[in-house]
Amino acid sequence: MDHRIVEAEADFDYPAAGKPLKTWYRITGDLSSDATPLIILHSGPGAGCTSYDPLFDLTTKYSIPVIQYEQVGCGRSTHLRDESLKKKGIEFWNDGIYVAELESLVKWLKLEKYDVLGHSWGGMFGSRFAAKQPKGLRRLIIMSSPASMPLWEEAQSVLLKQMPQDVQDVIAKHEKEGTTDSPEYQSAMGAYYAKHLCRVDPMPKELLESFELLEKDPTCYHIMQGPSEFFITGTLKEWSVIDEVSKISVPTLLLNGKYDEAQDGVMMDFFTRVPKVKWVQFAESSHMAQFEERERFMYVVGTWLAEPIL
């Protein structure tokens, strides 16, 4: 298979933004082949797509074209730093803009059939997208994503209580005082991430690059999420797709890790409500199985995508 890499921009018209938007994307492989391309929806909001570079293995090993893109608000796509946008509330800062961006990209690339893998935040709005039963969607993968943000907060609270007391105290202190940008808080978060985000030591450079993107422009993350994974103060605080996931009609694969931030409870509604669903857990992984168990991850995803749809 042709393993060429194409990078370009797609126009994205979203009137509520009040300005023209561009979506940067990268295609690995040949979209003109018979293979169904896989679109990757990255985490965040605002973390960019570098953490999914390992998924190029799906192209080299399974001849699957991979489409990565950076959602508006981060990376090489149009940013949303404008003060007029920051002042808008949940009517703008919701998953609607990201569902619309995905729909726009599918149309821009003239995809007649495609699969989608959404990770963490990507799986949240990806499940909303799939519930609309879009034309051309063949299969869906939801990786380490909650069916609702209240479920996510509950899981983080349980995991945090399992951390050393000094880590808990530092996090509680700075969240109470509103000093979550302090080095002490960030260090405590690092200890949490090393256990429940990615257990590879040292952390992969691709993942560190995604952290850098968030630091360069935290607009989307801070407005929609808040200061951290478990201190949810943004517009996503009450987000839920539970009442819609039964409308997902395509075969769906759930993935998470044993030590994941996305504990089983946050994904259970996908398992019980999506009609055609399979769940695989990675025993040695947390939130980033594409790094933590790379070979097995690619095998699970690659072989599942290749299975015939009955």
Secondary structure, 3 states (H helix, E strand, C coil): CCCCEEEEEEEECCHHHCCCEEEEEEEECCCCCCCCCEEEECCCCCCCCHHHHHHHHHHHHHCCCEEEEECCCCCCCCCCCCHHHHCCCCCCCCCHHHHHHHHHHHHHCCCCCEEEEEECHHHHHHHHHHHCCCCCEEEEEEECCCCEHHHHHHHHHHHHCCCCHHHHHHHHHHHHHCCCCCHHHHHHHHHHHHHHCCCCCCCCHHHHHHHHHHHHCCHHHHHHCCCCCCCCCCCCCCCECCCCHHHCCCCEEEEEECCCCCCHHHHHHHHHHCCCEEEEEECCCCCCHHHHCHHHHHHHHHHHHHCCCC
